[in-house]
Amino acid sequence: MPKDPAWWLYRHLGQAVSDYSMIHPDDRILLGISGGKDSLFMAYALDRLRRRSPVKFDLAGITIDPGEPTGFTPSELESIRGFLESLDIPYHVVPSHIAKIVEQHPSSKTACSLCANLRRGALYKAANELGYKKVALAHHLDDAIETLFLNMFYQSNFRCFAPSTHLTRRDVVAIRPLIYIPEKEIARSVRRLGLPVIETRCPVAGTTCRQEMKDVVNLLAGRIPDLRNHMRSVLKDLWSANPSSVGQSDRGIG
């Protein structure tokens, strides 16, 4: 049997899950699925983890459809459904009018933040309605580095989202199991695995402040050996300095 082309990335995923006690026995985890490479890889990797782990947990996927004019086509949603069903992961689709709301805000910087906030709000609301206490988001190492830089350069603070966060208003725990994995390694594995990635139709893609930070990270990585590994260590120190924002007290994987 040929070796899984993403096998070595599971070590990083397992380490993150262990470090921040992301998964516990009998967890029911709702996966935020955008159809992009990161969320599809997250579903694939967590399915592999649950098949190997002595800790038993369930997975389901959900897509928040932003609606016209940038929403999913029926064939795209069926592609996602077919992929998740091949992993024995149930799938939910939540229609919305997020795209039309965002369209009313012409600034790319405002639109990006507004869209993300609306999608997360819809995701957490759906988790409550479907009875899930845990939501998995597909943020990877590069996302964390870019967020840290955005906050440093634009907000004058040293902050980044946590690997695991209890959202008290919704009583939902958001986990980010890909947080140790560089984006380029996810992209490489997705190509080798042949996952059915759906390209974004976001009208501001590539024009935002986040894209500027992505360019900065790539520039620095080209000049500083092992930059991303160094930044992973910086982020781990940041997260460990704020332990109340991560994990839970009961024992899970790790």
Order of alpha helices (4+ residues) and beta strands (2+ residues): alpha-beta-alpha-beta-alpha-beta-alpha-alpha-beta-alpha-beta-beta-alpha-alpha-alpha
